[in-house]
Amino acid sequence: MSCYHEVHPELDPEQLEQLPNGLWRQEIELVFTDDPDRPSWRALEPARCAIDPVQARKLAFELDLLANIAEQYQERERERERERTR
């Protein structure tokens, strides 16, 4: 199984577009890249995903929530480890 190593958000002001209804749309692009230390002939091609600002905020919220939960799991495991070594 192959997986990407890094993700980078990009915003290109030149891609701001006006929709037929008069509203403006600016996409945020997420670029997923392989491990930079991997030889180029083995590296995965970058994958790109465009999201709008509303989707970006939802994703940021979910990532922040999951980061908090992951930190709680880590702290709980550190506490268990401390209890085992006493």
Distance bins in CASP14 RR format, pairs under 12 A and 6 or more apart:
PFRMAT RR
TARGET T0000
AUTHOR 0000-0000-0000
RMODE 2
METHOD distances of the structure
MODEL  1
1 44 0 0 0 0 0 1 0 0 0 0 0
2 32 0 0 0 0 0 1 0 0 0 0 0
2 34 0 0 0 0 1 0 0 0 0 0 0
2 35 0 0 0 0 0 1 0 0 0 0 0
2 38 0 0 0 0 0 1 0 0 0 0 0
2 42 0 0 0 0 1 0 0 0 0 0 0
2 43 0 0 0 0 1 0 0 0 0 0 0
2 44 1 0 1 0 0 0 0 0 0 0 0
2 45 0 0 0 0 0 1 0 0 0 0 0
2 47 0 0 0 0 0 1 0 0 0 0 0
3 32 0 0 0 0 1 0 0 0 0 0 0
3 33 0 0 0 0 0 1 0 0 0 0 0
3 34 0 0 0 0 1 0 0 0 0 0 0
3 35 0 0 0 0 1 0 0 0 0 0 0
3 38 0 0 0 0 0 1 0 0 0 0 0
3 44 0 0 0 0 1 0 0 0 0 0 0
3 47 0 0 0 0 0 1 0 0 0 0 0
4 30 0 0 0 0 0 1 0 0 0 0 0
4 31 0 0 0 0 1 0 0 0 0 0 0
4 32 1 1 0 0 0 0 0 0 0 0 0
4 33 1 0 0 1 0 0 0 0 0 0 0
4 34 1 0 0 1 0 0 0 0 0 0 0
4 35 0 0 0 0 1 0 0 0 0 0 0
4 36 0 0 0 0 0 1 0 0 0 0 0
4 38 0 0 0 0 0 1 0 0 0 0 0
4 43 0 0 0 0 1 0 0 0 0 0 0
4 44 1 0 0 1 0 0 0 0 0 0 0
4 45 0 0 0 0 0 1 0 0 0 0 0
4 46 0 0 0 0 1 0 0 0 0 0 0
4 47 1 0 0 1 0 0 0 0 0 0 0
4 48 0 0 0 0 0 1 0 0 0 0 0
4 49 0 0 0 0 0 1 0 0 0 0 0
5 31 0 0 0 0 0 1 0 0 0 0 0
5 32 0 0 0 0 1 0 0 0 0 0 0
5 33 1 0 0 1 0 0 0 0 0 0 0
5 34 1 0 1 0 0 0 0 0 0 0 0
5 35 1 0 1 0 0 0 0 0 0 0 0
5 36 1 0 0 1 0 0 0 0 0 0 0
5 37 0 0 0 0 1 0 0 0 0 0 0
5 38 1 0 0 1 0 0 0 0 0 0 0
5 43 0 0 0 0 1 0 0 0 0 0 0
5 44 0 0 0 0 1 0 0 0 0 0 0
5 46 0 0 0 0 0 1 0 0 0 0 0
5 47 0 0 0 0 0 1 0 0 0 0 0
6 30 0 0 0 0 0 1 0 0 0 0 0
6 31 0 0 0 0 1 0 0 0 0 0 0
6 32 1 0 0 1 0 0 0 0 0 0 0
6 33 1 0 1 0 0 0 0 0 0 0 0
6 34 1 0 0 1 0 0 0 0 0 0 0
6 35 1 0 0 1 0 0 0 0 0 0 0
6 36 1 0 0 1 0 0 0 0 0 0 0
6 37 0 0 0 0 0 1 0 0 0 0 0
6 38 0 0 0 0 0 1 0 0 0 0 0
6 43 0 0 0 0 0 1 0 0 0 0 0
6 44 0 0 0 0 0 1 0 0 0 0 0
6 46 0 0 0 0 1 0 0 0 0 0 0
6 47 0 0 0 0 0 1 0 0 0 0 0
7 28 0 0 0 0 0 1 0 0 0 0 0
7 29 0 0 0 0 0 1 0 0 0 0 0
7 30 1 0 1 0 0 0 0 0 0 0 0
7 31 1 0 0 1 0 0 0 0 0 0 0
7 32 1 0 1 0 0 0 0 0 0 0 0
7 33 1 0 0 1 0 0 0 0 0 0 0
7 34 0 0 0 0 0 1 0 0 0 0 0
7 46 0 0 0 0 0 1 0 0 0 0 0
7 47 0 0 0 0 1 0 0 0 0 0 0
7 48 0 0 0 0 0 1 0 0 0 0 0
7 49 0 0 0 0 1 0 0 0 0 0 0
7 51 0 0 0 0 0 1 0 0 0 0 0
7 59 0 0 0 0 0 1 0 0 0 0 0
7 63 0 0 0 0 0 1 0 0 0 0 0
8 28 0 0 0 0 0 1 0 0 0 0 0
8 29 0 0 0 0 1 0 0 0 0 0 0
8 30 1 0 0 1 0 0 0 0 0 0 0
8 31 1 0 1 0 0 0 0 0 0 0 0
8 32 0 0 0 0 1 0 0 0 0 0 0
8 33 1 0 0 1 0 0 0 0 0 0 0
8 36 0 0 0 0 0 1 0 0 0 0 0
8 46 0 0 0 0 1 0 0 0 0 0 0
8 47 0 0 0 0 0 1 0 0 0 0 0
8 48 0 0 0 0 0 1 0 0 0 0 0
8 49 0 0 0 0 0 1 0 0 0 0 0
9 27 0 0 0 0 0 1 0 0 0 0 0
9 28 1 0 1 0 0 0 0 0 0 0 0
9 29 1 0 0 1 0 0 0 0 0 0 0
9 30 1 0 1 0 0 0 0 0 0 0 0
9 31 1 0 0 1 0 0 0 0 0 0 0
9 32 0 0 0 0 0 1 0 0 0 0 0
9 48 0 0 0 0 0 1 0 0 0 0 0
9 49 0 0 0 0 0 1 0 0 0 0 0
9 50 0 0 0 0 0 1 0 0 0 0 0
9 51 0 0 0 0 1 0 0 0 0 0 0
9 53 0 0 0 0 0 1 0 0 0 0 0
9 55 0 0 0 0 0 1 0 0 0 0 0
9 56 1 0 0 1 0 0 0 0 0 0 0
9 59 0 0 0 0 1 0 0 0 0 0 0
9 60 0 0 0 0 1 0 0 0 0 0 0
9 63 0 0 0 0 0 1 0 0 0 0 0
10 26 0 0 0 0 0 1 0 0 0 0 0
10 27 0 0 0 0 1 0 0 0 0 0 0
10 28 1 0 0 1 0 0 0 0 0 0 0
10 29 1 0 1 0 0 0 0 0 0 0 0
10 30 1 0 0 1 0 0 0 0 0 0 0
10 31 1 0 1 0 0 0 0 0 0 0 0
10 32 0 0 0 0 0 1 0 0 0 0 0
10 33 0 0 0 0 0 1 0 0 0 0 0
10 46 0 0 0 0 0 1 0 0 0 0 0
10 48 0 0 0 0 1 0 0 0 0 0 0
10 49 0 0 0 0 0 1 0 0 0 0 0
10 50 0 0 0 0 1 0 0 0 0 0 0
10 51 0 0 0 0 0 1 0 0 0 0 0
10 56 0 0 0 0 0 1 0 0 0 0 0
11 26 1 0 0 1 0 0 0 0 0 0 0
11 27 0 0 0 0 1 0 0 0 0 0 0
11 28 1 0 1 0 0 0 0 0 0 0 0
11 29 1 0 0 1 0 0 0 0 0 0 0
11 30 0 0 0 0 0 1 0 0 0 0 0
11 31 0 0 0 0 0 1 0 0 0 0 0
11 50 0 0 0 0 0 1 0 0 0 0 0
11 51 0 0 0 0 0 1 0 0 0 0 0
11 52 0 0 0 0 0 1 0 0 0 0 0
11 53 0 0 0 0 1 0 0 0 0 0 0
11 56 0 0 0 0 1 0 0 0 0 0 0
12 26 0 0 0 0 1 0 0 0 0 0 0
12 27 0 0 0 0 1 0 0 0 0 0 0
12 28 0 0 0 0 1 0 0 0 0 0 0
12 29 1 0 0 1 0 0 0 0 0 0 0
12 31 0 0 0 0 0 1 0 0 0 0 0
12 48 0 0 0 0 0 1 0 0 0 0 0
12 50 0 0 0 0 0 1 0 0 0 0 0
13 24 0 0 0 0 0 1 0 0 0 0 0
13 26 1 0 0 1 0 0 0 0 0 0 0
13 27 0 0 0 0 0 1 0 0 0 0 0
13 28 0 0 0 0 0 1 0 0 0 0 0
14 26 0 0 0 0 0 1 0 0 0 0 0
14 27 0 0 0 0 0 1 0 0 0 0 0
15 24 0 0 0 0 0 1 0 0 0 0 0
15 25 0 0 0 0 1 0 0 0 0 0 0
15 26 1 0 0 1 0 0 0 0 0 0 0
15 27 1 0 0 1 0 0 0 0 0 0 0
15 28 0 0 0 0 1 0 0 0 0 0 0
15 29 0 0 0 0 1 0 0 0 0 0 0
15 50 0 0 0 0 1 0 0 0 0 0 0
15 52 0 0 0 0 0 1 0 0 0 0 0
16 23 0 0 0 0 0 1 0 0 0 0 0
16 24 1 0 0 1 0 0 0 0 0 0 0
16 25 1 0 0 1 0 0 0 0 0 0 0
16 26 1 0 1 0 0 0 0 0 0 0 0
16 27 0 0 0 0 1 0 0 0 0 0 0
16 28 0 0 0 0 0 1 0 0 0 0 0
16 52 0 0 0 0 0 1 0 0 0 0 0
16 53 0 0 0 0 0 1 0 0 0 0 0
17 23 0 0 0 0 1 0 0 0 0 0 0
17 24 1 0 0 1 0 0 0 0 0 0 0
17 25 1 0 1 0 0 0 0 0 0 0 0
17 26 1 0 0 1 0 0 0 0 0 0 0
17 27 0 0 0 0 1 0 0 0 0 0 0
17 50 0 0 0 0 0 1 0 0 0 0 0
17 52 0 0 0 0 0 1 0 0 0 0 0
18 24 1 0 1 0 0 0 0 0 0 0 0
18 25 1 0 0 1 0 0 0 0 0 0 0
18 26 0 0 0 0 0 1 0 0 0 0 0
19 25 1 0 1 0 0 0 0 0 0 0 0
19 26 0 0 0 0 0 1 0 0 0 0 0
19 27 0 0 0 0 0 1 0 0 0 0 0
19 52 0 0 0 0 0 1 0 0 0 0 0
23 52 0 0 0 0 0 1 0 0 0 0 0
23 53 0 0 0 0 0 1 0 0 0 0 0
24 52 0 0 0 0 0 1 0 0 0 0 0
24 53 0 0 0 0 0 1 0 0 0 0 0
25 50 0 0 0 0 0 1 0 0 0 0 0
25 51 0 0 0 0 0 1 0 0 0 0 0
25 52 1 0 0 1 0 0 0 0 0 0 0
25 53 0 0 0 0 1 0 0 0 0 0 0
25 54 0 0 0 0 0 1 0 0 0 0 0
25 55 0 0 0 0 0 1 0 0 0 0 0
26 50 0 0 0 0 0 1 0 0 0 0 0
26 51 0 0 0 0 0 1 0 0 0 0 0
26 52 1 0 0 1 0 0 0 0 0 0 0
26 53 1 0 0 1 0 0 0 0 0 0 0
26 54 0 0 0 0 0 1 0 0 0 0 0
26 55 0 0 0 0 0 1 0 0 0 0 0
26 56 0 0 0 0 0 1 0 0 0 0 0
27 48 0 0 0 0 0 1 0 0 0 0 0
27 49 0 0 0 0 1 0 0 0 0 0 0
27 50 1 0 1 0 0 0 0 0 0 0 0
27 51 1 0 0 1 0 0 0 0 0 0 0
27 52 1 0 0 1 0 0 0 0 0 0 0
27 53 0 0 0 0 1 0 0 0 0 0 0
27 54 0 0 0 0 0 1 0 0 0 0 0
27 55 0 0 0 0 1 0 0 0 0 0 0
27 56 0 0 0 0 1 0 0 0 0 0 0
28 48 0 0 0 0 0 1 0 0 0 0 0
28 49 0 0 0 0 1 0 0 0 0 0 0
28 50 1 0 0 1 0 0 0 0 0 0 0
28 51 1 0 1 0 0 0 0 0 0 0 0
28 52 1 0 0 1 0 0 0 0 0 0 0
28 53 1 0 0 1 0 0 0 0 0 0 0
28 54 0 0 0 0 0 1 0 0 0 0 0
28 55 0 0 0 0 1 0 0 0 0 0 0
28 56 1 0 1 0 0 0 0 0 0 0 0
28 57 0 0 0 0 0 1 0 0 0 0 0
28 58 0 0 0 0 0 1 0 0 0 0 0
28 59 0 0 0 0 1 0 0 0 0 0 0
28 60 0 0 0 0 0 1 0 0 0 0 0
29 46 0 0 0 0 0 1 0 0 0 0 0
29 47 0 0 0 0 0 1 0 0 0 0 0
29 48 1 0 1 0 0 0 0 0 0 0 0
29 49 1 0 0 1 0 0 0 0 0 0 0
29 50 1 0 1 0 0 0 0 0 0 0 0
29 51 1 0 0 1 0 0 0 0 0 0 0
29 52 0 0 0 0 0 1 0 0 0 0 0
29 55 0 0 0 0 0 1 0 0 0 0 0
29 56 0 0 0 0 0 1 0 0 0 0 0
30 46 0 0 0 0 0 1 0 0 0 0 0
30 47 0 0 0 0 1 0 0 0 0 0 0
30 48 1 0 0 1 0 0 0 0 0 0 0
30 49 1 0 1 0 0 0 0 0 0 0 0
30 50 1 0 0 1 0 0 0 0 0 0 0
30 51 1 0 0 1 0 0 0 0 0 0 0
30 52 0 0 0 0 0 1 0 0 0 0 0
30 55 0 0 0 0 1 0 0 0 0 0 0
30 56 0 0 0 0 1 0 0 0 0 0 0
30 59 0 0 0 0 1 0 0 0 0 0 0
30 60 0 0 0 0 0 1 0 0 0 0 0
30 63 0 0 0 0 0 1 0 0 0 0 0
31 44 0 0 0 0 0 1 0 0 0 0 0
31 45 0 0 0 0 0 1 0 0 0 0 0
31 46 1 0 1 0 0 0 0 0 0 0 0
31 47 1 0 0 1 0 0 0 0 0 0 0
31 48 1 0 1 0 0 0 0 0 0 0 0
31 49 0 0 0 0 1 0 0 0 0 0 0
31 50 0 0 0 0 0 1 0 0 0 0 0
31 51 0 0 0 0 0 1 0 0 0 0 0
32 43 0 0 0 0 0 1 0 0 0 0 0
32 44 0 0 0 0 1 0 0 0 0 0 0
32 45 0 0 0 0 1 0 0 0 0 0 0
32 46 1 0 0 1 0 0 0 0 0 0 0
32 47 1 0 1 0 0 0 0 0 0 0 0
32 48 1 0 0 1 0 0 0 0 0 0 0
32 49 1 0 0 1 0 0 0 0 0 0 0
33 40 0 0 0 0 0 1 0 0 0 0 0
33 43 0 0 0 0 1 0 0 0 0 0 0
33 44 1 0 0 1 0 0 0 0 0 0 0
33 45 0 0 0 0 1 0 0 0 0 0 0
33 46 1 0 1 0 0 0 0 0 0 0 0
33 47 0 0 0 0 1 0 0 0 0 0 0
33 48 0 0 0 0 0 1 0 0 0 0 0
34 40 0 0 0 0 1 0 0 0 0 0 0
34 41 0 0 0 0 0 1 0 0 0 0 0
34 42 0 0 0 0 1 0 0 0 0 0 0
34 43 1 0 1 0 0 0 0 0 0 0 0
34 44 1 0 1 0 0 0 0 0 0 0 0
34 45 0 0 0 0 1 0 0 0 0 0 0
34 46 1 0 0 1 0 0 0 0 0 0 0
34 47 0 0 0 0 1 0 0 0 0 0 0
35 42 0 0 0 0 1 0 0 0 0 0 0
35 43 1 0 0 1 0 0 0 0 0 0 0
35 44 0 0 0 0 1 0 0 0 0 0 0
36 43 0 0 0 0 1 0 0 0 0 0 0
36 44 0 0 0 0 0 1 0 0 0 0 0
36 46 0 0 0 0 0 1 0 0 0 0 0
37 43 0 0 0 0 1 0 0 0 0 0 0
38 44 0 0 0 0 1 0 0 0 0 0 0
40 46 0 0 0 0 0 1 0 0 0 0 0
49 55 0 0 0 0 1 0 0 0 0 0 0
49 56 0 0 0 0 0 1 0 0 0 0 0
49 59 0 0 0 0 0 1 0 0 0 0 0
50 56 0 0 0 0 0 1 0 0 0 0 0
51 57 0 0 0 0 1 0 0 0 0 0 0
51 58 0 0 0 0 1 0 0 0 0 0 0
51 59 1 0 0 1 0 0 0 0 0 0 0
51 60 0 0 0 0 0 1 0 0 0 0 0
52 58 0 0 0 0 1 0 0 0 0 0 0
52 59 0 0 0 0 0 1 0 0 0 0 0
53 59 0 0 0 0 0 1 0 0 0 0 0
53 60 0 0 0 0 0 1 0 0 0 0 0
54 60 0 0 0 0 0 1 0 0 0 0 0
54 61 0 0 0 0 0 1 0 0 0 0 0
55 61 0 0 0 0 0 1 0 0 0 0 0
55 62 0 0 0 0 0 1 0 0 0 0 0
56 62 0 0 0 0 0 1 0 0 0 0 0
56 63 0 0 0 0 0 1 0 0 0 0 0
57 63 0 0 0 0 0 1 0 0 0 0 0
57 64 0 0 0 0 0 1 0 0 0 0 0
58 64 0 0 0 0 0 1 0 0 0 0 0
58 65 0 0 0 0 0 1 0 0 0 0 0
59 65 0 0 0 0 0 1 0 0 0 0 0
59 66 0 0 0 0 0 1 0 0 0 0 0
60 66 0 0 0 0 0 1 0 0 0 0 0
60 67 0 0 0 0 0 1 0 0 0 0 0
61 67 0 0 0 0 0 1 0 0 0 0 0
61 68 0 0 0 0 0 1 0 0 0 0 0
62 68 0 0 0 0 0 1 0 0 0 0 0
62 69 0 0 0 0 0 1 0 0 0 0 0
63 69 0 0 0 0 0 1 0 0 0 0 0
63 70 0 0 0 0 0 1 0 0 0 0 0
64 70 0 0 0 0 0 1 0 0 0 0 0
64 71 0 0 0 0 0 1 0 0 0 0 0
65 71 0 0 0 0 0 1 0 0 0 0 0
65 72 0 0 0 0 0 1 0 0 0 0 0
66 72 0 0 0 0 0 1 0 0 0 0 0
66 73 0 0 0 0 0 1 0 0 0 0 0
67 73 0 0 0 0 0 1 0 0 0 0 0
67 74 0 0 0 0 0 1 0 0 0 0 0
68 74 0 0 0 0 0 1 0 0 0 0 0
68 75 0 0 0 0 0 1 0 0 0 0 0
69 75 0 0 0 0 0 1 0 0 0 0 0
69 76 0 0 0 0 0 1 0 0 0 0 0
70 76 0 0 0 0 0 1 0 0 0 0 0
70 77 0 0 0 0 0 1 0 0 0 0 0
71 77 0 0 0 0 0 1 0 0 0 0 0
71 78 0 0 0 0 0 1 0 0 0 0 0
72 78 0 0 0 0 0 1 0 0 0 0 0
72 79 0 0 0 0 0 1 0 0 0 0 0
73 79 0 0 0 0 0 1 0 0 0 0 0
73 80 0 0 0 0 0 1 0 0 0 0 0
74 80 0 0 0 0 0 1 0 0 0 0 0
74 81 0 0 0 0 0 1 0 0 0 0 0
75 81 0 0 0 0 0 1 0 0 0 0 0
75 82 0 0 0 0 0 1 0 0 0 0 0
76 82 0 0 0 0 0 1 0 0 0 0 0
76 83 0 0 0 0 0 1 0 0 0 0 0
77 83 0 0 0 0 0 1 0 0 0 0 0
77 84 0 0 0 0 0 1 0 0 0 0 0
78 84 0 0 0 0 0 1 0 0 0 0 0
78 85 0 0 0 0 0 1 0 0 0 0 0
79 85 0 0 0 0 0 1 0 0 0 0 0
79 86 0 0 0 0 0 1 0 0 0 0 0
80 86 0 0 0 0 0 1 0 0 0 0 0
END
